[in-house]
Amino acid sequence: MSSIQRDIIVREVGLRDGLQIHPTFMPTADKLTWIQNEFQAGVGEIEVTSFVPPKLIPQFADATEVCQGALKHKDLVVSALIPNLKGAQRGIELGVRKLNYVVSVSKTHNLKNVRRERDASMQDFKAIVDLIKTLPQTQRPLIGAGLSTALGCSYEGKIAVTEVVLCAEQLLDAGADEIVVCDTVGYADPAQTRAVLKAVLAVAGRVPVAAHFHDTRGTGLANVTAALDCGIQYFDASLGGLGGCPFAPGASGNIVMEDLCFMLDAMGLKTGVNLDALLSTREAMSKSLSDLKLYGQLAKAGLPNGFVSTYQAQAA
């Protein structure tokens, strides 16, 4: 898989962002099958779990087992969400290749989500980076920094671009390896997306900037095209459009991985994803989550007659 050409990197977040609000525990074996199938379909980075206390989100009680299983796939970038320094320590011990930390630009949402002030979250991020720097170079995981509610908040409404840039600068100064601009509650429109991303890109320099969109109000893929116009090459999505923040009223699912990959493919952009295999992965996953509604138009309509994907073209 490492030899497959990719213009755009798509990252699966459904196992974390999708399952975190699902009250029914998904069996560990089924999670590992999902990871294996989607990796084999060509998705090279998967956020497999979160290191939050099981008493808060029981869905992640098997975080250790899921990480250990996922790490058996040599070329897969296994990432996990870390809420704090303790979570980072756990991820480091397990050998997770990438740690994802989140700070809400909205101070109200940060209090609701992680029960502390935004400045305290920033200080914790600096402590995590300092911890990583104590490790031998070959053992250091990447540390990604997500800007939650960067494009709107259920509590505070519209978020000023200056606040987003301020938070991005603080995370960059602390040592973030990546900045992720997140539309946590699906407020964004394409014009707003362009304005925020351009502002963040201007301060990020060589540090990669990724986008994380939700489709709460039907603007998810439109925002992806706006992000592409800005030069963004990294996108989060979830199989079947699963997702939603338990501390953001009205938030619903992430953009649908299958629809995202089809749209990018139709535009001639290489994702390295086999669309047929991705749809099969969705079907297998849905059997374990039969009580959840899945979203997505590609699964309903199928591939257009005569459609030749960039994956098929590369394989030919």
C-alpha positions as CSV (number, residue, x, y, z in Angstrom):
1,M,0.0,0.0,0.0
2,S,2.9,2.4,0.6
3,S,3.6,2.5,-3.1
4,I,0.1,3.8,-4.0
5,Q,0.1,7.4,-5.2
6,R,-2.0,9.8,-3.3
7,D,-2.9,13.4,-4.0
8,I,-5.2,13.6,-1.0
9,I,-4.9,11.8,2.3
10,V,-8.2,10.7,3.8
11,R,-8.3,9.7,7.5
12,E,-11.0,7.6,9.1
13,V,-12.3,8.9,12.4
14,G,-15.5,6.9,12.8
15,L,-14.1,4.5,15.3
16,R,-13.6,7.4,17.7
17,D,-15.8,10.3,16.6
18,G,-18.5,8.0,15.3
19,L,-18.6,5.6,18.2
20,Q,-18.2,8.0,21.1
21,I,-21.9,8.9,21.2
22,H,-23.1,5.3,20.5
23,P,-24.5,3.8,23.7
24,T,-24.2,0.2,22.5
25,F,-20.6,-1.2,22.8
26,M,-19.2,-2.4,19.5
27,P,-17.3,-5.7,20.1
28,T,-13.5,-5.3,20.0
29,A,-13.2,-8.0,17.3
30,D,-15.6,-6.1,15.1
31,K,-13.7,-2.9,15.5
32,L,-10.5,-4.7,14.5
33,T,-12.2,-6.2,11.5
34,W,-13.4,-2.7,10.5
35,I,-9.8,-1.4,10.8
36,Q,-8.4,-4.2,8.8
37,N,-11.0,-3.9,6.0
38,E,-10.7,-0.2,5.6
39,F,-6.9,-0.3,5.7
40,Q,-7.0,-3.0,3.0
41,A,-9.4,-0.7,1.0
42,G,-6.7,1.9,0.9
43,V,-7.3,4.2,3.9
44,G,-3.8,4.7,5.3
45,E,-4.6,6.6,8.5
46,I,-7.3,5.6,11.1
47,E,-8.1,7.2,14.4
48,V,-8.8,4.0,16.2
49,T,-9.9,5.0,19.7
50,S,-9.7,7.7,22.5
51,F,-7.9,7.4,25.8
52,V,-10.7,8.9,27.8
53,P,-11.7,7.2,31.1
54,P,-14.2,4.3,30.4
55,K,-16.5,5.7,33.1
56,L,-17.0,8.7,30.8
57,I,-17.3,6.9,27.5
58,P,-17.6,3.1,28.0
59,Q,-17.2,2.6,24.2
60,F,-13.4,3.0,24.6
61,A,-12.9,0.6,27.5
62,D,-11.0,-1.6,25.0
63,A,-8.6,1.1,23.8
64,T,-5.5,-0.9,24.6
65,E,-6.7,-4.0,22.7
66,V,-7.8,-2.0,19.7
67,C,-4.5,-0.1,19.5
68,Q,-2.5,-3.3,19.8
69,G,-4.5,-5.0,17.1
70,A,-4.4,-2.0,14.8
71,L,-0.6,-1.7,15.2
72,K,-0.2,-5.1,13.6
73,H,-0.8,-3.4,10.2
74,K,2.7,-2.2,9.5
75,D,2.0,0.6,7.0
76,L,-1.1,1.9,8.8
77,V,-0.8,5.2,10.6
78,V,-2.6,4.4,13.9
79,S,-3.8,7.5,15.7
80,A,-5.7,8.0,18.9
81,L,-7.4,11.0,20.6
82,I,-5.8,12.1,23.8
83,P,-7.7,14.3,26.2
84,N,-4.7,15.1,28.5
85,L,-1.1,14.3,29.5
86,K,-2.2,11.0,31.1
87,G,-3.8,10.0,27.8
88,A,-0.6,10.9,25.9
89,Q,1.5,8.8,28.3
90,R,-0.8,5.8,27.6
91,G,-0.6,6.3,23.8
92,I,3.2,6.5,24.0
93,E,3.4,3.3,26.1
94,L,1.3,1.5,23.4
95,G,3.4,2.8,20.6
96,V,0.6,4.8,18.8
97,R,2.1,6.5,15.8
98,K,0.1,9.7,16.1
99,L,-1.5,11.4,19.1
100,N,-4.5,13.8,18.4
101,Y,-5.1,16.5,20.9
102,V,-8.1,18.9,20.7
103,V,-8.6,22.4,22.0
104,S,-11.9,24.2,21.4
105,V,-11.5,27.7,20.1
106,S,-14.9,28.4,21.8
107,K,-14.1,28.8,25.5
108,T,-17.6,27.6,26.5
109,H,-17.3,24.4,24.4
110,N,-13.8,23.7,25.9
111,L,-15.3,23.9,29.4
112,K,-18.2,21.6,28.4
113,N,-15.9,19.2,26.5
114,V,-12.9,18.8,28.7
115,R,-14.0,20.7,31.9
116,R,-11.2,23.2,31.9
117,E,-10.4,26.7,30.6
118,R,-8.9,27.0,27.1
119,D,-5.6,28.3,28.5
120,A,-5.3,25.3,30.7
121,S,-5.7,23.0,27.7
122,M,-3.0,25.0,25.9
123,Q,-0.7,24.5,28.9
124,D,-1.4,20.7,28.9
125,F,-0.6,20.5,25.2
126,K,2.8,22.1,25.9
127,A,3.5,19.6,28.6
128,I,2.6,16.7,26.2
129,V,5.0,18.1,23.6
130,D,7.7,18.4,26.2
131,L,7.2,14.8,27.2
132,I,7.5,13.7,23.6
133,K,10.8,15.6,23.2
134,T,12.3,13.5,26.1
135,L,11.9,10.3,24.0
136,P,14.5,9.0,21.5
137,Q,13.9,10.4,18.1
138,T,12.8,7.0,16.7
139,Q,10.1,6.6,19.4
140,R,8.4,10.0,19.2
141,P,4.8,9.9,17.9
142,L,3.5,12.8,15.8
143,I,1.3,15.2,17.8
144,G,-1.6,16.7,16.0
145,A,-3.6,19.6,17.3
146,G,-7.2,20.0,16.5
147,L,-9.0,23.4,16.6
148,S,-12.5,22.3,17.6
149,T,-15.4,24.6,16.9
150,A,-13.1,26.7,14.7
151,L,-16.0,27.4,12.3
152,G,-18.8,27.8,14.7
153,C,-20.1,26.8,18.2
154,S,-23.5,25.6,19.4
155,Y,-23.0,27.8,22.5
156,E,-21.2,30.9,21.2
157,G,-22.3,31.0,17.6
158,K,-19.9,32.4,15.0
159,I,-16.2,32.3,16.0
160,A,-13.9,35.2,15.1
161,V,-11.1,34.3,12.6
162,T,-8.7,36.1,14.9
163,E,-9.5,33.7,17.7
164,V,-8.8,30.7,15.5
165,V,-5.5,32.2,14.4
166,L,-4.5,33.0,18.0
167,C,-5.2,29.4,19.0
168,A,-3.3,28.0,16.0
169,E,-0.3,30.2,16.7
170,Q,-0.2,29.0,20.4
171,L,-0.3,25.3,19.3
172,L,2.3,25.9,16.6
173,D,4.6,27.7,19.1
174,A,4.2,24.7,21.5
175,G,5.4,22.3,18.8
176,A,2.3,20.9,16.9
177,D,3.2,18.6,14.0
178,E,-0.2,19.3,12.4
179,I,-3.1,21.7,12.8
180,V,-6.6,20.4,12.1
181,V,-9.4,23.0,11.5
182,C,-12.6,21.4,12.8
183,D,-16.2,22.3,12.0
184,T,-17.4,20.4,15.0
185,V,-21.1,21.3,14.7
186,G,-21.4,21.8,11.0
187,Y,-21.8,25.5,11.0
188,A,-19.4,26.3,8.1
189,D,-20.1,27.4,4.6
190,P,-17.6,27.5,1.7
191,A,-16.8,31.2,2.0
192,Q,-16.2,31.0,5.7
193,T,-14.1,27.9,5.2
194,R,-11.9,29.6,2.7
195,A,-11.4,32.6,5.0
196,V,-10.5,30.6,8.1
197,L,-8.2,28.1,6.3
198,K,-6.3,30.8,4.5
199,A,-5.7,32.6,7.8
200,V,-4.5,29.4,9.4
201,L,-2.3,28.4,6.5
202,A,-0.7,31.9,6.6
203,V,0.7,31.2,10.1
204,A,1.3,27.4,9.8
205,G,4.2,27.7,7.4
206,R,5.5,24.2,6.6
207,V,3.3,22.5,9.3
208,P,0.5,20.6,7.5
209,V,-3.1,21.8,7.9
210,A,-6.0,19.4,7.8
211,A,-9.8,19.8,7.7
212,H,-12.5,18.0,9.7
213,F,-16.0,18.7,8.5
214,H,-19.4,17.6,9.8
215,D,-22.4,17.5,7.5
216,T,-25.0,18.7,10.0
217,R,-26.5,21.2,7.6
218,G,-25.6,19.6,4.3
219,T,-22.5,21.8,3.5
220,G,-19.8,19.2,4.3
221,L,-18.6,18.3,0.8
222,A,-19.1,21.9,-0.4
223,N,-16.7,22.9,2.3
224,V,-14.2,20.2,1.1
225,T,-14.1,21.8,-2.3
226,A,-13.4,25.2,-0.7
227,A,-10.6,23.6,1.3
228,L,-9.2,22.0,-1.8
229,D,-9.2,25.5,-3.4
230,C,-7.0,26.6,-0.5
231,G,-4.6,23.7,-1.0
232,I,-5.6,21.4,1.8
233,Q,-4.6,17.8,1.2
234,Y,-5.7,16.1,4.5
235,F,-9.3,15.4,5.3
236,D,-11.1,13.5,8.1
237,A,-14.2,11.5,7.4
238,S,-16.2,8.6,8.8
239,L,-17.6,5.5,7.2
240,G,-21.4,5.9,6.9
241,G,-21.2,9.4,8.2
242,L,-21.1,8.4,11.8
243,G,-20.2,10.9,14.4
244,G,-21.2,13.8,16.7
245,C,-19.9,15.5,19.8
246,P,-21.6,14.6,23.0
247,F,-20.9,18.1,24.4
248,A,-22.2,20.1,21.4
249,P,-26.0,20.2,21.1
250,G,-27.2,19.6,17.5
251,A,-23.9,18.1,16.2
252,S,-24.4,15.2,13.9
253,G,-22.2,13.1,11.7
254,N,-18.9,13.6,9.9
255,I,-18.8,13.9,6.2
256,V,-19.3,10.4,4.7
257,M,-16.0,8.7,3.8
258,E,-17.5,6.9,0.8
259,D,-19.0,10.1,-0.7
260,L,-15.8,12.0,0.0
261,C,-13.6,9.5,-1.8
262,F,-16.0,9.2,-4.7
263,M,-16.1,13.0,-5.2
264,L,-12.3,13.3,-5.0
265,D,-11.9,10.4,-7.4
266,A,-14.4,11.9,-9.8
267,M,-12.3,15.1,-9.8
268,G,-9.3,13.1,-10.8
269,L,-7.6,13.3,-7.4
270,K,-5.9,10.1,-6.2
271,T,-6.8,8.9,-2.7
272,G,-5.4,5.4,-3.0
273,V,-8.8,4.1,-2.0
274,N,-10.6,1.2,-3.7
275,L,-14.2,2.4,-3.8
276,D,-15.7,-1.1,-4.2
277,A,-13.7,-2.4,-1.2
278,L,-14.7,0.7,0.8
279,L,-18.4,0.0,0.2
280,S,-17.9,-3.6,1.2
281,T,-16.2,-2.4,4.4
282,R,-19.3,-0.2,5.1
283,E,-21.6,-3.2,4.6
284,A,-19.6,-5.4,7.0
285,M,-19.4,-2.6,9.6
286,S,-23.1,-1.9,9.4
287,K,-23.9,-5.5,10.6
288,S,-22.3,-4.7,13.9
289,L,-24.0,-1.3,14.2
290,S,-27.5,-2.4,13.0
291,D,-29.1,0.0,15.5
292,L,-27.4,3.1,13.9
293,K,-28.5,5.0,10.9
294,L,-25.9,5.2,8.2
295,Y,-25.7,8.1,5.7
296,G,-24.2,8.4,2.3
297,Q,-25.4,8.7,-1.3
298,L,-22.8,6.5,-3.0
299,A,-24.0,3.5,-1.0
300,K,-27.5,4.2,-2.3
301,A,-26.8,5.0,-5.9
302,G,-23.7,3.0,-6.6
303,L,-20.9,3.9,-8.9
304,P,-21.9,5.5,-12.2
305,N,-22.1,3.3,-15.3
306,G,-18.6,3.1,-16.9
307,F,-16.9,4.9,-14.0
308,V,-13.2,4.2,-13.9
309,S,-11.6,5.2,-10.6
310,T,-8.1,6.6,-10.2
311,Y,-7.4,3.5,-8.1
312,Q,-8.4,1.2,-11.0
313,A,-6.3,3.3,-13.4
314,Q,-3.2,3.0,-11.2
315,A,-3.7,-0.8,-10.9
316,A,-4.2,-1.3,-14.6
